[in-house]
Amino acid sequence: MSIGTILFDLDGTLIDTNELIIASFTHTISQYSDREYRREEILEFIGPPLRESLRKINPDRVEEMIETYRKHNIEHHHDYVKAYDGVVDTIHKLNEQGYRLGIVTTKMRNTVHMGLELTGLNGLFETVVTLDDVLNAKPHPEPIVKALDALDAKASESLMVGDNTHDIEAGQNAGTKTAGVAWTVKGRDVLDKLHPDYMLTHMSELLEITGG
């Protein structure tokens, strides 16, 4: 069955926010943890909802940590964030070819729009499902189901594209096809273990998968 709808994770998939996220975690950890965290440890925090990650660092001061993290993240956003190579062109072409496009992210809505505007992706997606819009974050299927409902799309004719295990698992849980991105900061082997239907080494490869 052909693909008519494509859903994307945002951070680490469409836009490169990894160094911003690492810097914001490092800044926050320095104030609220009794030890330093190695870069490899911080990488594990990329992907899940922020609250979930910060709870592992200091469960007694999560709200303060969220405020510290978000303040740093917003203040330094434009210093770090950019679209991955080929993303903007590919999204434009998919739009021109009539694909229904959406974003499914564990970020809050305000920082999602900051990233889309900065990278020239604003207005190219028919639906954007953020952490504010759901009760259950990925890998629960709820965010994907919500996006598919908004697009009046069938899971069996849709593709979920992401850089993290919970993106692939959420797509599988919702019944979509899945595509991992080999540029994930955690290394493609982490995604290969979940057997996504596709593994992209460049976003333009989506045009081959969809026949564009």
C-alpha positions as CSV (number, residue, x, y, z in Angstrom):
1,M,0.0,0.0,0.0
2,S,1.4,3.4,-0.9
3,I,2.4,6.1,1.6
4,G,0.3,9.3,1.5
5,T,1.1,10.7,4.9
6,I,4.5,11.3,6.5
7,L,5.0,12.2,10.2
8,F,8.2,13.6,11.5
9,D,9.9,13.9,14.9
10,L,11.5,17.4,15.1
11,D,14.7,17.5,17.2
12,G,17.4,15.4,15.8
13,T,15.3,14.5,12.8
14,L,14.5,17.7,10.9
15,I,16.5,20.2,12.9
16,D,19.8,19.8,14.7
17,T,19.2,20.8,18.3
18,N,21.6,18.2,19.8
19,E,24.3,20.6,21.0
20,L,21.7,23.0,22.3
21,I,20.0,20.3,24.3
22,I,23.4,19.0,25.6
23,A,24.4,22.5,26.6
24,S,21.1,23.1,28.4
25,F,21.3,19.8,30.3
26,T,25.0,20.5,31.2
27,H,24.0,24.0,32.5
28,T,21.2,22.6,34.6
29,I,23.1,19.6,35.9
30,S,25.9,21.9,37.1
31,Q,23.4,23.6,39.5
32,Y,21.3,20.7,40.7
33,S,23.4,17.6,40.7
34,D,26.1,16.5,43.1
35,R,28.2,15.1,40.3
36,E,29.2,15.8,36.7
37,Y,27.6,13.8,33.9
38,R,29.5,12.5,31.0
39,R,28.4,13.4,27.5
40,E,27.4,9.8,26.9
41,E,25.1,10.0,29.9
42,I,23.5,13.2,28.7
43,L,22.8,11.7,25.3
44,E,20.5,9.3,27.0
45,F,18.3,12.2,28.1
46,I,17.7,13.3,24.5
47,G,14.4,12.1,23.2
48,P,12.2,11.4,26.3
49,P,10.0,14.2,27.8
50,L,12.2,16.7,29.7
51,R,10.5,16.1,33.0
52,E,11.2,12.4,32.7
53,S,14.9,13.0,32.1
54,L,15.4,15.6,34.8
55,R,13.7,13.4,37.4
56,K,16.6,11.0,37.0
57,I,19.0,13.8,37.9
58,N,17.4,15.2,41.0
59,P,13.8,14.0,41.7
60,D,13.3,16.6,44.5
61,R,13.9,19.7,42.4
62,V,12.3,18.9,39.0
63,E,10.2,22.0,38.7
64,E,13.2,24.3,39.4
65,M,15.3,22.3,36.9
66,I,12.7,22.6,34.2
67,E,12.7,26.4,34.6
68,T,16.5,26.6,34.5
69,Y,16.7,24.3,31.5
70,R,14.1,26.1,29.5
71,K,15.5,29.5,30.2
72,H,18.9,28.4,29.0
73,N,17.4,26.6,26.0
74,I,15.4,29.6,24.8
75,E,18.2,32.2,25.4
76,H,20.7,30.1,23.4
77,H,18.3,28.6,20.8
78,H,19.4,30.7,17.8
79,D,23.1,30.1,18.6
80,Y,22.8,26.4,17.9
81,V,19.7,25.3,15.9
82,K,19.8,24.6,12.1
83,A,18.0,22.3,9.7
84,Y,19.8,19.1,8.7
85,D,21.1,19.0,5.1
86,G,18.4,18.5,2.5
87,V,15.5,18.8,5.0
88,V,14.0,22.1,3.8
89,D,14.2,21.1,0.1
90,T,12.7,17.7,0.7
91,I,9.8,19.0,2.8
92,H,9.0,21.5,0.1
93,K,9.0,18.8,-2.6
94,L,6.8,16.5,-0.6
95,N,4.4,19.3,-0.1
96,E,4.4,20.1,-3.9
97,Q,3.7,16.4,-4.6
98,G,0.6,16.4,-2.3
99,Y,1.8,14.4,0.7
100,R,0.1,15.1,4.0
101,L,2.8,16.1,6.4
102,G,2.8,16.4,10.2
103,I,5.2,16.7,13.2
104,V,4.9,14.6,16.3
105,T,7.3,15.8,19.0
106,T,7.9,15.6,22.8
107,K,8.7,19.3,22.9
108,M,6.5,22.1,24.2
109,R,4.7,24.1,21.5
110,N,6.5,27.4,22.0
111,T,10.0,26.0,21.4
112,V,8.7,23.9,18.5
113,H,7.5,27.1,16.7
114,M,10.8,28.8,17.5
115,G,12.7,25.9,15.7
116,L,10.4,25.8,12.7
117,E,10.6,29.6,12.2
118,L,14.4,29.7,12.5
119,T,14.9,27.0,10.0
120,G,12.3,28.1,7.4
121,L,10.0,25.1,8.0
122,N,7.1,27.1,9.5
123,G,3.8,26.6,7.7
124,L,4.9,23.4,5.8
125,F,3.1,20.9,8.1
126,E,-0.6,20.5,8.3
127,T,-0.6,19.4,11.9
128,V,1.9,19.7,14.8
129,V,1.4,17.5,17.8
130,T,3.4,18.6,20.8
131,L,3.7,17.4,24.4
132,D,1.1,20.0,25.3
133,D,-1.5,18.2,23.2
134,V,-1.4,14.7,24.6
135,L,-1.6,12.7,27.9
136,N,0.9,10.1,26.8
137,A,4.2,10.9,25.1
138,K,5.9,8.6,22.5
139,P,6.5,5.6,22.5
140,H,2.8,5.5,23.4
141,P,0.8,5.6,20.1
142,E,-1.4,8.5,21.2
143,P,0.6,11.4,19.6
144,I,0.7,9.6,16.3
145,V,-2.9,8.6,16.4
146,K,-3.8,12.3,17.2
147,A,-1.8,13.5,14.2
148,L,-3.3,10.8,11.9
149,D,-6.8,11.8,13.0
150,A,-6.1,15.5,12.3
151,L,-4.9,14.5,8.8
152,D,-7.8,12.0,8.3
153,A,-5.1,9.5,7.4
154,K,-4.8,5.7,7.8
155,A,-1.9,4.3,9.8
156,S,-1.3,1.7,7.2
157,E,-0.7,4.4,4.6
158,S,1.6,6.5,6.8
159,L,5.2,6.7,7.7
160,M,6.8,7.9,11.0
161,V,10.3,9.3,10.6
162,G,12.5,9.8,13.7
163,D,16.0,9.7,15.2
164,N,15.1,8.0,18.5
165,T,13.9,4.6,19.7
166,H,10.6,6.0,21.0
167,D,9.9,7.4,17.5
168,I,10.2,4.0,15.9
169,E,8.4,2.3,18.7
170,A,5.5,4.8,18.6
171,G,5.1,4.3,14.9
172,Q,5.1,0.5,15.3
173,N,2.6,0.8,18.2
174,A,0.3,3.0,16.1
175,G,0.6,0.7,13.0
176,T,2.5,3.0,10.7
177,K,5.6,2.2,8.6
178,T,8.7,3.6,10.2
179,A,12.0,5.2,9.1
180,G,15.0,5.8,11.2
181,V,17.6,8.5,10.4
182,A,21.2,7.4,10.3
183,W,22.4,10.9,11.5
184,T,20.9,10.2,15.0
185,V,23.3,11.4,17.7
186,K,22.9,8.1,19.5
187,G,24.2,6.1,16.5
188,R,22.1,4.3,13.9
189,D,22.8,0.9,15.5
190,V,20.4,1.9,18.3
191,L,17.6,2.2,15.7
192,D,18.6,-0.7,13.5
193,K,17.9,-3.0,16.5
194,L,14.2,-2.0,16.3
195,H,14.0,-3.0,12.6
196,P,12.4,0.1,11.1
197,D,11.1,-0.3,7.6
198,Y,13.6,2.2,6.2
199,M,16.9,3.8,7.3
200,L,17.6,7.2,5.8
201,T,21.1,8.4,5.3
202,H,19.9,11.7,3.8
203,M,16.4,13.2,4.1
204,S,16.2,13.4,0.2
205,E,15.9,9.6,0.2
206,L,12.3,10.0,1.3
207,L,11.6,11.1,-2.3
208,E,12.8,7.7,-3.5
209,I,10.7,5.8,-0.9
210,T,7.6,7.7,-1.8
211,G,8.3,7.7,-5.5
212,G,8.8,11.4,-5.7
